[in-house]
């Protein structure tokens, strides 16, 4: 499973990229707003750091303006994936932009039917929102499984990009369910390395080293 990170924090992206822990980045206007910088400047800087897809979201809700914004965003770098909402107008924009050779990430997906429509429209990525489904007592991982089955049944090439990831368990469950990609905040990706038994074992190891007076350098 590929890891995307859902952030506009340049320092965090650089650190994860240096460790090989990021295959792409997802952003949206709300995330970039927190940086206090221009959306185009921040997006360009992120594209220069990572080789993989960088999702940049349109702000319009009608198809024609989404297409115009998408074309402008696509000019930022070759690895831009234009993010559009899963609405009928968003699907129209997806069809046009993918037809022009632009990667498109169709976001705000909450049902298998929506995911099927996105694949038919040629989406590069479909972004089911796991955490938001869990918030209303629906099973976000079950949605991933349903989309995986449908896409595999018919050979759709659209990649399942699990989004709204809230925990390390979400990451594990998405991998088990067959998501192609999961996008998560840097804090969640870093937390995947943590385990109470690892900490306990390390403490014991350090105590033994100190007691033995062992030094390597």
Residue pairs with C-beta under 8 A, 6 or more apart in sequence:
1 174
1 175
1 179
1 180
1 181
1 182
2 23
2 24
2 52
2 180
2 181
2 182
3 16
3 21
3 22
3 23
3 181
3 182
3 183
3 184
3 189
4 22
4 23
4 24
4 25
4 26
4 52
4 53
4 55
4 161
4 181
4 182
4 183
4 184
5 12
5 13
5 16
5 22
5 25
5 26
5 183
5 184
5 185
5 186
5 189
6 25
6 26
6 27
6 31
6 163
6 165
6 183
6 184
6 185
7 13
7 25
7 27
7 31
7 185
7 186
8 27
8 31
8 32
8 34
8 35
8 42
8 46
9 35
9 186
10 42
10 45
10 46
10 49
12 186
13 22
13 25
13 46
13 49
13 50
13 186
14 49
15 186
16 22
16 186
16 189
17 49
17 50
21 189
22 50
22 52
22 189
23 50
23 52
23 181
24 50
24 52
24 53
24 54
24 55
24 79
24 81
24 181
24 183
25 46
25 50
25 52
25 53
25 54
25 55
26 54
26 55
26 83
26 105
26 127
26 161
26 163
26 183
27 42
27 43
27 46
27 54
27 55
27 56
27 57
28 55
28 57
28 83
29 39
29 57
29 59
32 39
32 42
32 43
35 42
39 56
40 76
43 54
43 56
43 73
43 76
43 77
43 80
44 76
44 77
46 54
47 54
47 76
47 77
47 79
47 80
48 77
50 79
51 79
52 79
53 79
53 80
53 81
53 103
53 105
53 124
53 125
54 77
54 79
54 80
54 81
55 80
55 81
55 82
55 83
55 105
55 107
55 125
56 73
56 76
56 80
56 81
56 82
56 83
57 82
57 83
57 84
57 107
58 65
58 66
58 69
58 70
58 73
58 82
58 83
58 84
58 93
59 69
60 66
60 68
60 69
61 85
61 87
61 89
62 89
63 89
63 90
63 92
63 93
63 96
66 84
66 89
66 90
66 92
66 93
67 92
67 93
67 96
67 97
69 82
70 82
70 84
70 93
70 97
70 102
70 104
71 97
71 100
71 102
73 80
73 82
74 80
74 82
74 97
74 100
74 102
79 103
80 102
80 103
81 102
81 103
81 104
81 105
81 124
81 125
82 93
82 97
82 102
82 103
82 104
82 105
83 104
83 105
83 106
83 107
83 127
84 90
84 93
84 94
84 97
84 104
84 105
84 106
84 107
85 106
85 107
85 108
86 106
86 107
86 108
86 109
86 114
86 117
86 118
86 126
90 106
91 106
91 117
91 118
91 121
92 121
93 104
94 104
94 106
94 118
94 121
94 122
94 123
95 121
95 122
97 104
98 104
98 121
98 122
98 123
98 124
99 122
103 124
103 125
104 122
104 123
104 124
104 125
105 123
105 124
105 125
105 126
105 127
105 161
106 118
106 121
106 123
106 125
106 126
106 127
107 127
107 129
107 163
108 127
108 129
109 115
109 118
109 126
109 127
109 128
109 129
110 128
110 129
110 132
110 133
110 143
111 143
112 143
112 146
112 147
112 150
114 126
115 126
115 128
115 143
115 146
115 147
115 150
115 151
115 158
115 160
116 150
118 126
118 158
119 126
119 150
119 151
119 154
119 156
119 158
122 158
123 158
124 158
124 159
125 158
125 159
125 160
125 161
125 181
126 147
126 158
126 159
126 160
126 161
127 161
127 162
127 163
127 183
128 140
128 143
128 144
128 147
128 160
128 161
128 162
128 163
129 140
129 163
129 164
130 140
130 141
130 143
130 144
130 162
130 163
130 164
130 165
130 166
130 170
130 174
131 140
131 164
131 165
131 166
131 170
132 140
132 164
133 139
133 140
133 143
133 164
134 140
134 166
140 162
140 164
140 170
141 170
141 173
141 174
141 177
144 160
144 162
144 173
144 174
144 177
144 178
144 179
145 177
145 178
147 160
148 160
148 177
148 178
148 179
150 156
151 158
151 160
159 180
159 181
160 178
160 179
160 180
160 181
161 179
161 180
161 181
161 182
161 183
162 170
162 174
162 179
162 181
162 182
162 183
163 182
163 183
165 171
165 174
165 182
165 183
165 184
165 185
165 188
166 188
167 188
168 188
168 191
168 192
168 194
170 182
170 184
170 188
171 182
171 184
171 188
171 189
171 192
174 182
175 182
